[in-house]
Amino acid sequence: MARKRWRWITSVAVLAVVGAVGLTGWHVWLPGYRPALHPGEIYGIDVSDHQGPINWRTVARSDVAFAFVKATEGSTYVDPEFAPDVAQARSAGLLVGAYHFFTLCSPGASQAANFLRIAPPGSTALQPAVDLELTGNCSARPRLSEVQSQLSDFVRRVEAATKQSMIFYIGTSFDRRYPIQGVGTGLLWKRSILRRPPGSWVIWQVDGFAHINGITGRVDLDVMKRDDLLGRVRNLPR
């Protein structure tokens, strides 16, 4: 019995060591991972004030060609790093877009006004994007019809002002709770950890663990079908 017990303890210890080594290797490998690009695709990131100060020239030298920067949230919040990040990213040669975090606690019209005040038409090269997630949202859970109405109002006002179609990032939990139909033109920003997503999309969020020179800590890595956006975005350099 003692010998069998010792063998069992030894096996558990070996498995624990193997697991720890594998986990360490995963955390070392994952931050540097980049999927192979298809023709017409480019690497990018999406950021907010959570990333802190960013050295955008160093980022640009890391084969990052575009960035989406958080501009606003709800009807009143403004990301304090938006203006400097946009200016410095553009100066470094990146294609820049702005995104808005849509909350369930305020009207679509006032959210659109907040976004357009901070990211007015022509201030960024890429189409505006809207971030639809339950994580980090307010505690209210309105009816589907109310969310669809307010979101439609937000999208209609932003698209009318910018003369551009919006890009939609839709979190899994949001999509389950609010399967939005008939809003926007179907330009999708899909999150799919490490695996190229199926179906139609213009941006793929690869993971949220990337290490990019010029940024302290981890950041979301994205792939954009740049060629799919040509002709839809005004003044996009070739």
Secondary structure as a PSIPRED ss2 file (coil, helix, strand):
# PSIPRED VFORMAT (PSIPRED V4.0)

   1 M C   1.000  0.000  0.000
   2 A H   0.000  1.000  0.000
   3 R H   0.000  1.000  0.000
   4 K H   0.000  1.000  0.000
   5 R H   0.000  1.000  0.000
   6 W H   0.000  1.000  0.000
   7 R H   0.000  1.000  0.000
   8 W H   0.000  1.000  0.000
   9 I H   0.000  1.000  0.000
  10 T H   0.000  1.000  0.000
  11 S H   0.000  1.000  0.000
  12 V H   0.000  1.000  0.000
  13 A H   0.000  1.000  0.000
  14 V H   0.000  1.000  0.000
  15 L H   0.000  1.000  0.000
  16 A H   0.000  1.000  0.000
  17 V H   0.000  1.000  0.000
  18 V H   0.000  1.000  0.000
  19 G H   0.000  1.000  0.000
  20 A H   0.000  1.000  0.000
  21 V H   0.000  1.000  0.000
  22 G H   0.000  1.000  0.000
  23 L H   0.000  1.000  0.000
  24 T H   0.000  1.000  0.000
  25 G H   0.000  1.000  0.000
  26 W H   0.000  1.000  0.000
  27 H H   0.000  1.000  0.000
  28 V H   0.000  1.000  0.000
  29 W H   0.000  1.000  0.000
  30 L H   0.000  1.000  0.000
  31 P H   0.000  1.000  0.000
  32 G H   0.000  1.000  0.000
  33 Y C   1.000  0.000  0.000
  34 R C   1.000  0.000  0.000
  35 P C   1.000  0.000  0.000
  36 A C   1.000  0.000  0.000
  37 L C   1.000  0.000  0.000
  38 H C   1.000  0.000  0.000
  39 P C   1.000  0.000  0.000
  40 G C   1.000  0.000  0.000
  41 E E   0.000  0.000  1.000
  42 I E   0.000  0.000  1.000
  43 Y E   0.000  0.000  1.000
  44 G E   0.000  0.000  1.000
  45 I E   0.000  0.000  1.000
  46 D E   0.000  0.000  1.000
  47 V E   0.000  0.000  1.000
  48 S C   1.000  0.000  0.000
  49 D H   0.000  1.000  0.000
  50 H H   0.000  1.000  0.000
  51 Q H   0.000  1.000  0.000
  52 G C   1.000  0.000  0.000
  53 P C   1.000  0.000  0.000
  54 I C   1.000  0.000  0.000
  55 N C   1.000  0.000  0.000
  56 W H   0.000  1.000  0.000
  57 R H   0.000  1.000  0.000
  58 T H   0.000  1.000  0.000
  59 V H   0.000  1.000  0.000
  60 A H   0.000  1.000  0.000
  61 R C   1.000  0.000  0.000
  62 S C   1.000  0.000  0.000
  63 D C   1.000  0.000  0.000
  64 V C   1.000  0.000  0.000
  65 A C   1.000  0.000  0.000
  66 F E   0.000  0.000  1.000
  67 A E   0.000  0.000  1.000
  68 F E   0.000  0.000  1.000
  69 V E   0.000  0.000  1.000
  70 K E   0.000  0.000  1.000
  71 A E   0.000  0.000  1.000
  72 T E   0.000  0.000  1.000
  73 E E   0.000  0.000  1.000
  74 G C   1.000  0.000  0.000
  75 S C   1.000  0.000  0.000
  76 T C   1.000  0.000  0.000
  77 Y E   0.000  0.000  1.000
  78 V E   0.000  0.000  1.000
  79 D C   1.000  0.000  0.000
  80 P C   1.000  0.000  0.000
  81 E C   1.000  0.000  0.000
  82 F H   0.000  1.000  0.000
  83 A H   0.000  1.000  0.000
  84 P H   0.000  1.000  0.000
  85 D H   0.000  1.000  0.000
  86 V H   0.000  1.000  0.000
  87 A H   0.000  1.000  0.000
  88 Q H   0.000  1.000  0.000
  89 A H   0.000  1.000  0.000
  90 R H   0.000  1.000  0.000
  91 S H   0.000  1.000  0.000
  92 A C   1.000  0.000  0.000
  93 G C   1.000  0.000  0.000
  94 L C   1.000  0.000  0.000
  95 L E   0.000  0.000  1.000
  96 V E   0.000  0.000  1.000
  97 G E   0.000  0.000  1.000
  98 A E   0.000  0.000  1.000
  99 Y E   0.000  0.000  1.000
 100 H E   0.000  0.000  1.000
 101 F E   0.000  0.000  1.000
 102 F C   1.000  0.000  0.000
 103 T C   1.000  0.000  0.000
 104 L C   1.000  0.000  0.000
 105 C C   1.000  0.000  0.000
 106 S C   1.000  0.000  0.000
 107 P C   1.000  0.000  0.000
 108 G H   0.000  1.000  0.000
 109 A H   0.000  1.000  0.000
 110 S H   0.000  1.000  0.000
 111 Q H   0.000  1.000  0.000
 112 A H   0.000  1.000  0.000
 113 A H   0.000  1.000  0.000
 114 N H   0.000  1.000  0.000
 115 F H   0.000  1.000  0.000
 116 L H   0.000  1.000  0.000
 117 R H   0.000  1.000  0.000
 118 I H   0.000  1.000  0.000
 119 A C   1.000  0.000  0.000
 120 P C   1.000  0.000  0.000
 121 P C   1.000  0.000  0.000
 122 G C   1.000  0.000  0.000
 123 S C   1.000  0.000  0.000
 124 T C   1.000  0.000  0.000
 125 A C   1.000  0.000  0.000
 126 L C   1.000  0.000  0.000
 127 Q C   1.000  0.000  0.000
 128 P C   1.000  0.000  0.000
 129 A E   0.000  0.000  1.000
 130 V E   0.000  0.000  1.000
 131 D E   0.000  0.000  1.000
 132 L E   0.000  0.000  1.000
 133 E C   1.000  0.000  0.000
 134 L C   1.000  0.000  0.000
 135 T C   1.000  0.000  0.000
 136 G C   1.000  0.000  0.000
 137 N C   1.000  0.000  0.000
 138 C C   1.000  0.000  0.000
 139 S C   1.000  0.000  0.000
 140 A C   1.000  0.000  0.000
 141 R C   1.000  0.000  0.000
 142 P C   1.000  0.000  0.000
 143 R C   1.000  0.000  0.000
 144 L H   0.000  1.000  0.000
 145 S H   0.000  1.000  0.000
 146 E H   0.000  1.000  0.000
 147 V H   0.000  1.000  0.000
 148 Q H   0.000  1.000  0.000
 149 S H   0.000  1.000  0.000
 150 Q H   0.000  1.000  0.000
 151 L H   0.000  1.000  0.000
 152 S H   0.000  1.000  0.000
 153 D H   0.000  1.000  0.000
 154 F H   0.000  1.000  0.000
 155 V H   0.000  1.000  0.000
 156 R H   0.000  1.000  0.000
 157 R H   0.000  1.000  0.000
 158 V H   0.000  1.000  0.000
 159 E H   0.000  1.000  0.000
 160 A H   0.000  1.000  0.000
 161 A H   0.000  1.000  0.000
 162 T H   0.000  1.000  0.000
 163 K C   1.000  0.000  0.000
 164 Q C   1.000  0.000  0.000
 165 S C   1.000  0.000  0.000
 166 M C   1.000  0.000  0.000
 167 I E   0.000  0.000  1.000
 168 F E   0.000  0.000  1.000
 169 Y E   0.000  0.000  1.000
 170 I E   0.000  0.000  1.000
 171 G C   1.000  0.000  0.000
 172 T H   0.000  1.000  0.000
 173 S H   0.000  1.000  0.000
 174 F H   0.000  1.000  0.000
 175 D H   0.000  1.000  0.000
 176 R H   0.000  1.000  0.000
 177 R H   0.000  1.000  0.000
 178 Y C   1.000  0.000  0.000
 179 P C   1.000  0.000  0.000
 180 I C   1.000  0.000  0.000
 181 Q C   1.000  0.000  0.000
 182 G C   1.000  0.000  0.000
 183 V C   1.000  0.000  0.000
 184 G C   1.000  0.000  0.000
 185 T C   1.000  0.000  0.000
 186 G C   1.000  0.000  0.000
 187 L E   0.000  0.000  1.000
 188 L E   0.000  0.000  1.000
 189 W E   0.000  0.000  1.000
 190 K E   0.000  0.000  1.000
 191 R E   0.000  0.000  1.000
 192 S C   1.000  0.000  0.000
 193 I C   1.000  0.000  0.000
 194 L C   1.000  0.000  0.000
 195 R C   1.000  0.000  0.000
 196 R C   1.000  0.000  0.000
 197 P C   1.000  0.000  0.000
 198 P C   1.000  0.000  0.000
 199 G C   1.000  0.000  0.000
 200 S C   1.000  0.000  0.000
 201 W C   1.000  0.000  0.000
 202 V C   1.000  0.000  0.000
 203 I E   0.000  0.000  1.000
 204 W E   0.000  0.000  1.000
 205 Q E   0.000  0.000  1.000
 206 V E   0.000  0.000  1.000
 207 D E   0.000  0.000  1.000
 208 G E   0.000  0.000  1.000
 209 F E   0.000  0.000  1.000
 210 A E   0.000  0.000  1.000
 211 H C   1.000  0.000  0.000
 212 I C   1.000  0.000  0.000
 213 N C   1.000  0.000  0.000
 214 G C   1.000  0.000  0.000
 215 I C   1.000  0.000  0.000
 216 T C   1.000  0.000  0.000
 217 G C   1.000  0.000  0.000
 218 R C   1.000  0.000  0.000
 219 V E   0.000  0.000  1.000
 220 D E   0.000  0.000  1.000
 221 L E   0.000  0.000  1.000
 222 D E   0.000  0.000  1.000
 223 V E   0.000  0.000  1.000
 224 M E   0.000  0.000  1.000
 225 K E   0.000  0.000  1.000
 226 R H   0.000  1.000  0.000
 227 D H   0.000  1.000  0.000
 228 D H   0.000  1.000  0.000
 229 L H   0.000  1.000  0.000
 230 L E   0.000  0.000  1.000
 231 G C   1.000  0.000  0.000
 232 R C   1.000  0.000  0.000
 233 V E   0.000  0.000  1.000
 234 R C   1.000  0.000  0.000
 235 N C   1.000  0.000  0.000
 236 L C   1.000  0.000  0.000
 237 P C   1.000  0.000  0.000
 238 R C   1.000  0.000  0.000
